[in-house]
Amino acid sequence: MRKFFTVISALISFAYTGLSQTDGEHDKPLWRMSIDSATVTAQRIMKDIGVQQTKLDTIALRENIVVSMADVLTQNTVIFIKSYGRATLSTASFRGAAPSHTQVTWNGMKLNSPMLGMVDFSLIPSYFIDDASLYHGASSVSVTGGGLGGAIAMNTKPATDDGLAVQYVQGISSFDTYDSFLRLDFGKKNFHSSTRIAYTDSDNDFKYVNYDKKEYKKDENGNIAGFKYPVERNKNGDYTDFHALQEVYFTAEDGSHFGLSAWYLKSKRGIPVLNLDYREENSSRSQQNEQTLRMALSWNKFFANIKLQAKAGYTYTDLSYSYSGSDGTGEMVKMIHSQSRVNTAFAKFDIEYYLGKKWMLTANVTAHQNAVNSKDNAIINSSNQPVIIGYIKSRFELSSFVAAKYRPAERLGIAVNFREEFYGNKNTPLIPAAFINYDISANGNIKAKASIAKNYRYPTLNDLYFMPGGNDSLRNETGYTYDGGIEFNLQGRRANLKAEITAFNSNIKNWIVWLPSFKGFWSPSNVKKVNSYGLEVKLKNDIDFIKNIKLSTDGNFAWTRSINHDSPVNWADRSTGKQLVYIPEFSAALTSKLAWKTWMLTYKWTYYSERFTTSNNEKNTKISSLEPYFMSDIAIEKTMKMKWARLSIKLCVNNIFNEEYQSVLSRPMAGRNFGLFIEVKPEFKKRK
């Protein structure tokens, strides 16, 4: 009863400070009432005891239709995204680990390729994701195994409103880029349907100064009198992406919830030419095409103290890479035509059981059946006959998980997790994890939490069977990780400040690395022992000013040392004690939003320190490291409310200071560029 009156008092206080009406000149409170101060407290969700988690809010996910999850993670998290350019491969490094050490799920189903072990985040439109959470280090064990750096869980959700809702966004951007997004939602009683379609087409032919080439000037005697860096265009970077997502949700009379999600992707992307390429234009072309279908079925039901959930799904991917070059006569000949077809079946069963107010028990079993057919169709033997090289393999993967959450006191929470994974005819040792959190302050404004875990990641199918070079004697990668941190939340009448700082340490043994062999091709080996440690800082601040002005700031900072401590592979190996390649020691991101009535001004800033491109960390050449860079983007948006629709117009300026930078060696990046976006949401009268 006391809590009930506390909440009611808080709501009355909110009405007093927040409800107002506008007469065009003055803001007047609707009514006034003087009350004593009240504090609202709530227990931390038992499921999240001790978990180091970052939740991405809807505003970040809905920032812009041109934004992929690669952009969202870059601008809103401590994860480092290694990008090869606009609409090209973008992979995630979590706490200094490799891209394959970041496990990714969509509606509970793994997105990591069973061949490559990683995820291309540039192929995931942020407008197709309704909920995304990052699980740092040991916390990834609660999602899946193999997340030696962490895990990212993404989900879609049903629309909650009844009736018809339509959203259409059209974008026109630099480099002949056109983006379209359409969403149709329909809800009626216990039935909801959602359809989303996204289409992007771009020439992607931006100009850049090529500092890896020189054009020499000569005097009348033919002597070199100077040079300049040429201005070139991004070649062969055009792309077309199409995504369609259909969802249907139904609630039965007995309270059972059913859901179906189907996501189709078709992508056609040219692979840009390196800025060191001196070949004539149109003398070669590399292209990657992909078609992927993901389907997921779900069922869940709540009882008095039990939640049951079952999921099943299927993924089909047809991925091809082709390289065509001139045969010397002016004819283009396909020299590489690599094609991989992947079929994956998925099933998962979950149970959550609440034993009073102090205990929570969870368990689940997840199964994936992978079948891969990978081959190169363009190899010709000495008799001018085609030779197919590749592999056809299937593997069954099973992951079982149990956890116990216990709250012995109001301010203390303890949890233990256990996971074991089976793959083929092998299994990993038991994967344990332990968590604890404690409310330092009585009102819960200051919290401390810590976790520790041992984790394993088994080799991918390419690691084992790729032709040529696969190594079927690889050992599992083993990781030990622990972290601890403090978070606090300060609330005032018009301001709210939330901050969190976490220290982490991780040791990974048997790190799998592909290295050149004496036979002339690359092959994977367990050669590295890596220690990764550092700090993660998150900051969020909201300030409500007078006259409908609100400022919100969201910032992230990471200090990451990822050091190779293994013995040298050979006499020339000088990588021991050095930072891993393409891992920045310092990274930061800041997003600030200033809202005034129907206007919104957004500023985004990101920073990456120097990244080494060679394992010996030398700085004596232009190609051994990449310079640090700052990136600034700005956007201004105006929203208009009409009788028949809600309209929004947004102007974006990316890289406003025209920063010249590279994320990957010899891969040019776009300078200052612009985008104009118009959003329309028609208003439909609700049926009575």
Summary of the structure (lengths in Angstrom):
residues: 688
radius of gyration: 27.0
end to end distance: 36.1
largest distance: 97.1
contacts: 2203
relative contact order: 0.12
helix: 8%
strand: 58%
